[in-house]
Amino acid sequence: MSLRPERIADYLKKEISNIILQKVRDPRLKSIVINHISVTQDISVAKVFYSVYQDEIELNEKILSKFSGMIRSEISKSMKIRRVPKILFIFDKTPEEADNIENLLKNIK
């Protein structure tokens, strides 16, 4: 197994976080927290697992698809790679599930 997808995932996580902090003006997108990025072996697709910092903010697919295009464009300027992977945003339910499990364990005691 190659380490290249892992290195690209680490790079993408840093770059996407920086783009969110510095270049995004939409307050709905400012609340995104990048949890994990998974890149396919052929570097064609990057799955960005995210959660939302503020519960009341709702993001739909249209907003995220525009956002992924902007991110891909920004990354293509700085990344020394022939093809920048397609970015797919996937809502990460892990933090919510961890909270539920924690509450269940507290109730057992």
Secondary structure, 3 states (H helix, E strand, C coil): CCCHHHHHHHHHHHHHHHHHHHCCCCHHHHCEEEEEEEECCCCCEEEEEEEECCCCCCCCHHHHHHHHHHHHHHHHHHCCCCCCCEEEEEECCHHHHHHHHHHHHHHHC
